[in-house]
Amino acid sequence: METLGIYVPRLVTRRQSFAPGHRACSGCGEALAVMLVMKALGRNVIVVMSTGCMEIISSQLPYTSWEVPWIHTLFENSAIVASGIEAGMKALRRKGTSLPKTKVVAMGGDGATFDIGFGAISGAFERGHDFIYVCFDNEAYMNTGIQRSSATPFGASTTTQPAGKVSMGQSTWKKNMPAIAVAHDIPYVATASPSYPFDLMNKIKKAVAIEGPTYVHILSVCPTGWRIPTDMTIRLGRLAVETGVFPLYEVEDGKYTLNYDPPRLRPVEDYLKPQGRFRHLTPKMVKKIQQRVSAEYASLKEKAQ
Amino acid sequence: MVELTIDNQRVRVKKGTTILEAADKFNITIPTLCHHENLTPLGSCRLCTVEVIVNGISKLTTACTFPVEQGIEVRTTSQKALEARRLAAELLLAKCPTSAKIKSLAQEIGVAKPRIKVREEDCILCELCVRTCREIVGRQALKFINRGLNQRVEPRIDFSPDMCIGCGSCAYVCPTGAIKMEDKDGTRVVYARNWEKEFKLKKCKVCGNYWAPEEQLEYIRGKLNLPPDFFDVCPNCR
């Protein structure tokens, strides 16, 4: 991945369909990710969004941040509604209505993707609808008050699994959702982070060009839920990539490409230390996490060769 | 405010906006290639040609460079405009048949194959890189040489090597991929068909990752009067 200094960002379009003035917390990585996604998508899109932080903060009656057709669905059925829209457009085209080239984009948080809407997404991937599923992963149900989801990493303290005398925070490992998407044999799967904006926008543009179901997984840092200062958002997103906790890669028709492969990985401690949700971790647990991260990164690297 | 008609739609826009901006505001899409919203418009690709009727006289013009006037009528999909667009697309396609961007644009406009002889070039002289270097970066490493048929884009780095700072903006903005950039093992190469320049990338003292070309950092440092060791450490480790 090239490091595109300070001049290239001035060439990125200022037009976006996600208006500012929404109610996101200061330092929200997810709002930043949505903004970048909308910049890359352009205007000819229909957005379907599951319940979650983004839906709440961007559509407080009587206001809305969306300058494109936008549908709010329940937690579980954004993939279903997206497939319905796509099938409807296909039927209209078959009957002779001329429609502009429009992409259907389903968006959801990690709760809607990993837990509640999981079956619906799997079904939509399997049926092969032409749509993009974008998952904004902030690793817990942040909107309702930091409850654990199956995206919560090992050891993180949440309000439903708080760290204390009895529990050491989340006791299970994070579900590998991109790998599950790859297992559906869909044409394009990618992971991205708003800390690497050009990489993120390139991946969305790639997904738009591909016909068929595509899945983009975006790690969006949440200062409120991760218990970090609001100015750490971008840095933590970078640290997640540099430590190997969240590697950036893409899978095109089953072929893995590692987009950012540093000469050596930073120790995971660099990533865990600034976060309040990992404050209670003992050196033994950090070692356990390090082993797991190194092993997963090594296996990913093997696949990418 | 200026009142005009675009495709039978009466609209009011601010004085000084171009037809392209006005149309975009009312969701009327006009194909563009050499236009970039952050750069001064040039109108070299002719893909945004529209028919404008001023005082009852019809003429063809590029939407990106034409500022709106009171009472004009703009037709973006008239036969005349579409034909001019098709011709422009055909010429571009003949010049640069392998570029994905031009192929898709031509297909959108309705040109599948050029009728004239195909020339295997990659630069279409849209001047995006030249304008970027001048307006965004504030350098003039790239410029046009010669005029007319022999016109070519040439880097001035051949003449004064310290003009190019290796920021990669030209490679990013190039629609056809004529200018390319590659980072590999601590060096960055910016190259086109007939020129190339290699840059050494700065290594961060703390993490050891390469993060920006040395010449670019030197340029920024000189411009902002920063201390000499300011860029020894990358933004992540600072």
Interface residues (C-beta under 8 A of the other chain):
Chain A: M1 E2 T3 L4 G5 I6 Y7 V8 R10 L11 T13 R14 R15 R43 R235 R238 L239 E242 P262 P263 R264 R266
Chain B: N27 H36 E37 N38 T132 I136 V137 C167 G168 S169 Y172 V173 M181 E182 D183 R188 C207 G208 N209 Y210 W211 A212 P213 Q216 I220 N236
